[in-house]
């Protein structure tokens, strides 16, 4: 019965996502859907990356959270145009929420729109937002077993970012297990080891993204 109820919801979401995608394509806009569990470092990553990429990409950000505008305030402090979505309890963003924010942006003036999804490795994986690329983040503090426990979030990712790599000497994160699992789940997705504090991996990530935008 849950499957029967869920199908119309996903079908309706897909129709809106397709319209979002058409709008993004008309403006030659690269759209990223960032997914992770809470605390993986999405916002800290964005703060560092915005400062690195601002002279190469005109960026806009949509921040998704259950409550507060704290993350949007952090992104706005970087000088980037940002819109906050509060879901008031929902565990993910959906395509309709994204569609309702687009009027706040001049899409023709952007190169890349980043959607920071609600912290959750389950529900966001089921909802297409119209994005160009799905990017899943995992921090070294969460453990190397997460791709096995939450396979959909990693199987459908176009890229995976391993964050907080400065902590690798201090946490029991099994890199061999992590890379082995990803090679089975999603062998085509590149993996970038990222540290937002030191900048490790940021340039490699940026160069890969620029190459995707040029396709």
Secondary structure, 3 states (H helix, E strand, C coil): CHHHHHHHHHHHHHHHHHHHHHHHHHCCCEEEEEECCCCCCHHHHHHHHHHHHCCCCCEEEEEEECCCCHHHHHHHCCCCEEEEEECCCCCCCCHHHHHHHHHHCCHHHCCEEEEECCCCCCHHHHCCCCCCEEEEEEECCCCCCHHHHCHHHHHCCCEEEEECHHHCCCCCCCHHHHHHHHHHHCCCCEEEECCCCCCCCHHHHHHHHHHHHCC
